[in-house]
Amino acid sequence: MLASSKTQRVDLRISAAAKQMIQAAAQAQDKTVSEFLLDSGLASAAETLADRRLFILDDTRWAEFQTALDAPLRARPRLARLMKTGQ
């Protein structure tokens, strides 16, 4: 868990069917609905963020990636002009 002090609240509106499914899933894991939603939400958030920070490449793709990183910069006059003028 990220913080030991619970001071924030999240409210959401869901359908009756969605609520029943969440309640059933929480009960199946012997958790309260709040515990279930928090655990599920944090797991999903961690996975979403990890997908944006971590990627795995095979040896061939890793070598290609390193080559691209090591390649000399290409001149981009239009981009340089845009960065100078903001237009």
N, C-alpha and C positions, 0 to 999 in steps of 0.2 A: 504494500500500500504506500502511496506517495506521502501522505501526511497523517499524523496521529490525531490531530485536532480537526474535528468536523465542524466547520463554521459556515460552509456554503451550502446552498440549496439549489437543486435543479428541478424544475417543473416541466412536465410535458403532457400533451393531450394525445390519447391513443384510442383506438376503437375498443369496443368491448371484447371482440375476438382476440385482439392483440394482447389485451390485459390478461385474459384467461390463459393464453398460451404462455405468457411470461410467468404468471403465477404457478402454472403447472410445472414449468421448467425449474423455477426456484424451489418448489416443493420437492421435485425429483432430486435436487442436489442438497436438500436439507438446509436451505438458506432462506432468509427473508427476501422479499422482492427487491428491497434496496440493496442488500448484499449481492444478489444475483446481478442486478443491473450495473452496479459499480464494478464488480469483478469482470463482467463481460465487456463493459465499456472501456475499462483500463486495458484489458487484453487486446481489444480491437485497436485502441489508440496506439499502443506500443507497436503492434504489427504494422499499422499504417505509417507511423513515423520511421520504423526500421526500413520499410520498403523505399523510403526516400533517402536514406543514409547509407545503406548497405546493398551492394550488388555482388554477385558471384559470377566469375567468368572462368571458362576452361582455359587451359594453357595457351591455346592459339589466340583466343580473343583477348586474353590478358596482354600478350605480346603486342597485338595490334593496338590495344588501348595505350600501352606505354609508348609505342612508336608515335601515335597521334599526339600524346602529351609532350614528347620530346621534339616534335617537328618545329622548325622555325616558324615564327609568326608570319602570317601573310599580311601584306599591306591592305588596309581597308579604308581608302580615302573618303568614301561617302560616310562611313561610320565615324571616322575622325572628325569630319566636318560637322556632322550631326552633334557629336559630343561637345564641340567647341561652341556651336551656335544655339543648341537646344531646339533646332527646327528640323 
